[in-house]
Amino acid sequence: MLFRKSKFYKKTATLRGPQDAVSALLFSAHGRFIAAVGHGGAAVWNAATSSPVSVPSTQKRIFDCALWMYFKHPRDEHILVLGSLHGNIVFLSWNAEQNAFKTFLHLPPENEGKGIISMDVYEKEVDQGEGFFVVATVDGRVHLRTLSSSGVHTIFSTLVDRNFDMGAARFCKITHDIYLFAATGGKIIRLNCRSGETVFSDDCGPNTMASISMNGSGKRFVAWTREDFKMFRLEDNEHIQTYVGEKPRVFVVRDAAFSEDGLVFVGGTDNRVATVFNVKPGAIVQTLEYPGGGLVQPVAAYAYPDAFTIAIAGSTVDHPAEVLPFKKPRTRLLTISGNIEAAAKEPYFLNLDWGFLNFRLRIPRALRSCIWSFSLLVVAVVAVVSMLSGWFFVASIYYPEVRLSRIY
């Protein structure tokens, strides 16, 4: 059985709805919904059908960030959390019976005029109990909160250095601590996830970190420096790779999102395209065009069982925006009968790469132990033959009467 690898993303739909610039794009758990938030409020689509989903009117609010949460128990529930530039937090809950999102909670701003600049969720999928999310505001305040069926609970609220130019707040998936990245100045602060106390603070980052994207493992992050994307190791902030695309025309924020199990990431631009980079070599592998032109800052990615999907959106103020999903099939299994199944379910492959052709040969699960046993047997036979050959060679030197036969 042979596997062929598709190398390019192709546009699958055009999602219309936002009447103004989009600030953030994000996929829900399981990739069921796509949300776009920004100057025109919030819009949501069913990812499978590309059809719009009803949401409460939010056109009078500007949302700069958002996050998804999914609660498996006590009921199958998708929650969209919206953070506004005025400091409001709006919680929308999926109502399956009405096939629409409904507002079930609204938190007013704690300090007037102190807008929400960044939010992050620790785990998008919550088995049971409560989900953790962090909120950072323009005035340098950080709030760690939980969401559950009983409402929202604040674990801690802390004010970091007043000279700290708040840019992004991100959870570390390994230590559970919260990392704060300064938009300017290069400072990175690590907060204890239980107390909010500062564990680490240093000017160890690039001078500008206009956006931050963490990879799936939480060990690395990509920052937009207003000139290029740079990747760093989170543990010691060591610079790993620089990704250079088209020279910026205007200095705006460009988002990034990892895809293909961390092998590539997509970054926004200020000139009608999004750019897909290969993580290790740092080369551009594809550009995704946005027909509307202008700024294409927000990007998002999700890995489905059968395909990788990237979404991009327009972000030019006072212009209607579109959301464009691009899909790239995963490595697929081609059988003699013509049936196709996702190769991701069978992680044992033999790679066969002939230049422009790339195939993978599947090793059935039932044969794995046999293959290993046969391999060990071959190694043992080769070892015995080598020992015997060496013995006959030595014997022929010291005992000329011994006649060696050639062994093939």
Secondary structure, DSSP 8 states (H G I E B T S, - for coil): -EEE-----EE---EE--SS-EEEEEE-GGG-EEEEEETTEEEEEETTT--EEB----TTS-EEEEEEEEE-SSS-EEEEEEEETTS-EEEEEEETTTTEEEEEEEE--SSTT--EEEEEES-SEESSS-EEEEEEETTSEEEEEEEETTEEEEEEEEE--TT--EEEEEE-TTT--EEEEESBS--EEEE-TTT--EEEEES-S-SB-SEEEE-TTSSEEEEE-SS-EEEEETTT--EEEEE--S--SS-----EEEEGGGTEEEE-BSSSEEEEEETTT--EEEEEE-TT-S-B--EEEEE-SSEEEEEEE---TTS--EEEEEEEE--EEE-TT--EEEGGG---EEEEEETTEEEEEE--HHHHHHHHHHHHHHHHHHHHHHHHHHHHHHHHHH-TT-------
